[in-house]
Amino acid sequence: MKGVKIIFKEFLQMEQELNLFNKTISGVRFWERIRAQIFLSLFERQSSGKERSSSRQMGGKLKFYIRALIDIRKNPYLSRPKDVLFVGSSRRIRMPNGFWSDIYVDPIIEKLHCSSVCIEYDLMRKHKEPPRTQSLKYFDFIKVFGSILMRLGVGKVEYTKRDISLLETIEDAIYKRFDYRVKLKNRVIKNIHRWRAFTILYKLLLRWIKPKVLVLICSYGKEALIDAAKTLGIATIELQHGVISPYHPGYVFPDGVTKTTFPDFILTFGEYWKKSVNYPIPKSHVVSAGFPYLESKRASGAGSRNEREILFISQERSGVLISKFAVQLSRLLSNDFKVVYKLHPLETDRWKKLYPWLVESNIEVVGTERDLYELFKESKVQVGIFSTALFEGLSFGLSTFLINAPGIEYFEPLIEMKVVHVVSTPEDLVKMIRRGTLAEEFDVNFFFKPNGIQNIVSFICDKVNEMSN
């Protein structure tokens, strides 16, 4: 089974050999807009033998459309002009007071000295409510109206036999290298069609709100919005939200290639992430800033550490492997240790169907009802593959073990520094836990720069002032 390092290297070679970043259809350089989605799909197929199910996208469509059209409170076109437009994360965390927080955006908005509005995409046609975010709007109206425009033929793509031949050549190259058959024609044509239709709506929105700065959480997948902002002269900033590694298609490109729809600036969690890859923007535009929410949680005081509690961090792409590993470990340890399984947000409503073996186990399965950071404070050991949460757990002093599976390459530097340990079987992990295997110290400030709120707020406000002149 190939790891992500090998797969991504072969992927980059294919891109260079076929000169994909310079290929166009209907005048559009399409590859940079779909490559992340294509790579993540084939990596999932290569590592688990199957693609992520699309069933979670089904259901509630009519209800979503009706609400999007009639709920004027959340219509972004009814927002007033603002200095900063945030595009937040729909993966919210429930706070003790019952409100749902966007942990990346909320701490910034609440300290920002200039006016702002936050707009949120839906997650499986739903939003977590009530939100903590002030002045929150939804992209729902744009999503529905954009779909209507597409059905009416607005932005329809005219393609030639040569275009189809090009896409078939790429399909064959992907199949030959990765034994993965992807239907590029429908995907590319729909992407360009969607791009054209939605760009009309995005430009209309941006002209109405008149932001000087657009701040995004996760830029890949939002290329049309970024392109619209750049066209209108709006500065674009991405706030890091997850693991960035030399094998991430959202941030790493072949030598000499730039992504035209990459944000102007990216603010990373710390120096480690700033130096971890060669971003497709000038080095001076990559800024070490911090992770305010994590910083506040670490400063909120220590919990009651249970020396015999093991925390598993699930991931939707690898959940079957991780959950089965957890069950096997639980059986080996019997009642000597408490095993807690923290679900990924996209698993919380479906975990019993996805992982029925967890239902029958004595493992405590945790969804959104318990705070991840409280679990960090009470656990002694954490286990996973390549989740961002594992880096966060390290900052709380947890002994960290990675299951030897595709994706652990994201932790290569920490494996080499012996900050984390790799295990292949539950038996290996039992041995290492019982003999108290120690790890090298984790340099928290190198990975997560202190004073995150001040750093990010200052950068955004400076950029607003600069764009105002």
Secondary structure, DSSP 4 states (H G I P E B T S, - for coil): ---HHHHHHHHHHHHHHHTGGG-EETTEE-HHHHHHHHHHHHHHHHHHSSPPPSGGG-S-HHHHHHHHHH-GGG-GGGSPP-SEEEE--S--EE-TTS-EE-TTTHHHHTT-SS-EEEEE--BTTB--SSBS-TTEEESHHHHHHHHHHHHTTTTPPP--HHHHHHHHHHHHHHHHHHS----HHHHHHHHHHHHHHHHHHHHHHHHHH--SEEEEE--TT-HHHHHHHHHTT-EEEEE--S---TT-TTT---TT---TTS-SEEEESSHHHHHHS--SS-GGGEEE---HHHHHHHHT------TTEEEEE--GGGHHHHHHHHHHHHHHHTTSSEEEEEPPGGGTTTHHHH-HHHHTSS-EEE-TTS-HHHHHHH-SEEEESS-HHHHHHHHTT-EEEEESSTTGGGGHHHHHTTSSEEESSHHHHHHHHHTT---PPP-HHHHS-S-HHHHHHHHHHHHHHHHH-
